[in-house]
Structure formats: structure tokens, C-alpha cells
């Protein structure tokens, strides 16, 4: 009876360790950032800003629509 229990225990331990490994892989795969996550974070940040602050951030990251609208050109 004891000899029959040893392979069952070994099989159960192997099954548990494989299950834990699979769960870890699936959890880590799910947490990977997507290609558009940075864009979404930027948009959420922009939406949270006031209109004045939003204008400065958009001009810094996107650039002005007209080259003459740049604040750096106005300062020179």
C-alpha cells in the first residue's frame, strides 16, 4: 500500500508545480503592456490637465501647428 502511494504523491507534487508554473506564466503574460498603453496614458494625462497646462504640454510633445506659434520663437 505504501509503495502505491509514493508514485501518487510524486505525481501530485509534479502536477501542483506545473500548475503553479502555468499560473505564473499566464499572470505575467497578462500584465505585459501593450503597444498603445503609453498613448492611452498620455491621453488620460492630457484630459486631466487644465486648458492652459494642456496647451503647453501639447505644444511640447506634438509641436505647434505653425512654426511662428512656438513660444521659443517669440522669446528670441
N, C-alpha and C positions, 0 to 999 in steps of 0.2 A: 504494500500500500504506500509506503514512504517513497519507494522508487518511482512510482507512478506520479506522485505529487511534485517531484523535483522538476521534470520537464514542463509541467503545467505552470509552476511558479516562474521558471525561466522564460517561458513563452509570454506570460502575463507581464513580466518586467520589460521584456523587449517591446511588447505591444504598447505599454504605457510610455516608454521612452520615445518610440516612433511617433506616437500621438502627440506628445509634448513638442517634439521637433517640428512636426507638421503645423501645429498650432502657432508656434513661434514664427515659422516662415510665412504663414498666412497673415499673421498680425503685422509683421514688418512690411510685407508687400502692400498691405492696405494703407500703411502710414506714409508711403512714398509720396513726395509732392509731384503734382502734375506739371505739365509744361505751362499751363495758364494760371497757376496759383499765384505767381508773382504779379501778373497783370491784375488779377482779382484783388489782391491785397492793396495794390496801388490805387485801384478804383475806389475801394472802400475808404482808404485814407483820404483821397480827394473829396469824396462825398461828405466826410466828417468835418472838413475844414470850412471856415467862413469864406464868403466870396472873395474877400481881399487876399487872404492867405492862399486860397485856391489859385488865384490868378498868378501869384508869384511861383508856386510850385509847378503849375502847368507850363509857364514860360521857361522855367529852368529845365524841365525834362523834355518837353516837346519842342520848344523853341518858338520864337514869335512867328506869326503869320507873315509879317512884313519885316524885312531886315531893319527898317527905321524904327520899329517899335521896341527894340531891345533897350533895356534900361542902361546897359553899359555904353551904348552909343550916345545916349542922352547925357551921360556924365562927362564925356570927353569933349 
